[in-house]
Amino acid sequence: GALAMAIAATFTPRGRPQRPLWPQLDGEGKAEEAEPLSYDPVLELVRRSTPLEIGPRQPTDLSKLADSNNASFIEAIKTREQDLPGGRQYIVHSDRKRNVELIAEDGDSLLITVTNNTRVYQVHELLASFLGLSEAQSGSLSFVGNVGSAWRAQFFNDEVASRVKVKGVKSFGRPRKEYEHPIMILGTGIGGMGTAMKLLQKGRTNIQLIEKLHDFGGASWYFIANKTTKLQTEAATYHLQYYFDWLKLPQLPTWPSRDHVIAHFQMCARQFGLEKYTRFNTKVGKITPKGKGYGQDRWYLVHHEPADGSGEMEALQVGACICWPGNLCVNKEDVYPGEDEFGGYIEYASLNKPKFTQLSGKDTVIVGHGAFAIENVRTALEFDAHKIYVVCRRRNITAPKVISWIVTAMERPMPGNIMMDAIAQAYRLLGWDPWNAYSVTTDEAHSFARIDQGTMFGVTDVYFVAGYYGIMDVIVGDVKRLTHHCIHLKSGRRVRCEALLKTVGVRGDKTTDRMLGLKEMVGFWVNGDPLMPCISNTLFVQASNFASYSIAPAVASEAEAVIWFMDFPQDFELVRESLPVHNKENNVIVNNSLYVYSAAHATMTTLVLSLVPGLAALMGLAGALKPRKQREIHPYSKFVEECEAEWAMYVDMCRQHPAAYRDRPPPPFP
């Protein structure tokens, strides 16, 4: 009673009508009448949250049977209840509790708690209720108990054995939804491939992957990354063997290059057999939901065509749509007045556009201070740029590599204030205190720290070495205009340079919103449709505790959530009203696609999903793999040794640089 009321208070909306199972749209986008809601999420949650336990049997009130003419029936009841209190066969330990293991036909087991004198008929009633069996289905159950060294049939009035095989129950697992049409997975980056591998592992072979590129890997690595791009976080959690221990650990460098990552993805996808389920060079133009409710008539019409536009539009029927479209698709374009007068090299620093050989010997400005900007500090140094200026509206926090390792290797998220104290050690080399960053909220004692910044953490060590030797400077300001070899800031400051790299952000593809028919994101789900999730990398850092700088552990948990609602779409009603909604009215991401959401939206979604019994355990398991993988693949001593060797290499490179401060001693590894 109390549990049910508490759950009802959590999940039942107040002062507004109950929404349908999900918004029903016809082919023209008009709302259709929804099927009546026959599924009670509150009762279902209570049923699955309550431990299975059978209490002591109670004597039958024979006074109510006094008028019965069936004397033999009454005598039978008396005989059956001789072991209850007051009976001749009653002993005190009859009320003690013990566990009974019920074994289904497929070997699946269910543990229940009973008292010593619990009878088979009581277990039968409990099991029928738990599984939701009809009277006919319940009548077909039979029990075989392990008595001594033998298995023997148990009758309804027998005391239940400690191990019992239940005939008539194939499995204690919930029956999952089966699909007449294939489950479509859009995109074959790390999320799409990982989801497909999990579906195959769970026995769902009726899947169809659709990819607009020619091979596995994802557009972010193929097109957004440069040839010089490296994974900034460690490879330990960014690989497709993350879930599958039977696959060999990845043969990757600690910080693999773009080509290493793509080759690894392609190898694993083929090793898992994904190629035969995938249509390459295929572009999806429109996804239209058909049918109503959770029944077998629910399906989607997917319009697709060759990615190069060389063929006709075709249609494909699918039972569900799992979308991993990626949110790093196109550069944000910033064009500054006077670019024609600049007379130097200007380029966006992603999509493999920059020719870094153009930076040799030149003073170079990098506009922006996100992860791409930090990467380009390293690349500019390696290609012999003279002086490097990072010009940014706001200075974001950059993390040393060893902090990234520690955060990922911890079993529990690292508190923000402890992480900030560790990061501050490296910033001493630059003479800047990250506690003063615009993004940090704290108190005078630094007893906590919340970070809200507009980009993911850049992870690097060379940033600190180059800054220490004066080769790199950070200038906070907005670009106003350009003149010949000069950048004018709105503050009035001028920066002399011969090369300009723009790292002003990468956006999602707005055609994806139209393709999905997107009105709002309810959690990770398009228009609140549990059979149509759309997952993308989160934007911003918005947290007080930190579990990883890598996106991959979160992708693993999100894949579990997506598949759960493929199997049990009715469970979506447990959390629908509590999931955060992302739409045009509350969108805080300026000039981006609606399917791209913030870190706060993703965090709240994950917290709400933990209320679904069973799903919380699976998502927690995915997260628990993170520290184990980190320590297995990158043992701490070996990792620090590698970091120190790289640090020494960049120190040597910077000491010989013509723009370096000559009088500074080599900085110790922080």
Buried (B, 14 or more C-beta within 10 A) or exposed (E): EEEBEEBBEBBEEEEEEEBBBBBBBEEEEEEEEBEEBEBEBBEBBBBBEEEBEBEBBEEBEEEEEEEEEEEEEBEEEEEBBEBBEEBEEBEEEBBEEEEBBBBBEEEBEBEBBBBBBBBBBBBBBBBBEBBEBEEEEBEEBBBBBBBEEEBEEBEBEBBBBEBBBBEBBEEBEBEBBEBEBBBBBBBBBBBBBBBBBBBBEEEBEBBBBBBBBEBBBBBBBBBBBBEBBBBBBBBBBBBBBBBBEEBEEBEBEBBBBBEBBBBBBBBBBEBBEBEEBBBBBBBBEBBBBEBBBBEEEBBBBBBBBBBEEEEEEEEBEBBBBBBBBBBBBBBBEEEBEBEEEBEBBBBBBBBBEBEBEBBEEBBBBBBBBBBBBBBBBBBBBBBBBBBBBBBBBEBBBBBBBBBBBBBBBBEEBBBBBBBBBBBBEBBEBBEBEBBEBBBBEBEEEBEBBBBBBBBBBBBBBBBBBBBBBBBBBBBBBEBBBBEEBBBBBEEEEEBEBBBBBBBBBBBBBBEBBEBBBBBBBBBBBBBBBBBBBBBBBBBBBBBBBBBBBBBBBBBBBBBBBBBBBBBBBBBBBBBBBBBBEBEEEEBEBEEBBBBBBBBBBBBBBBEBBBBBBBBBEBBEEBBEBBBEBBBEBBEEEEBBEBBBEBBEEBBEBBBEBEBBEEEEEBBEBB
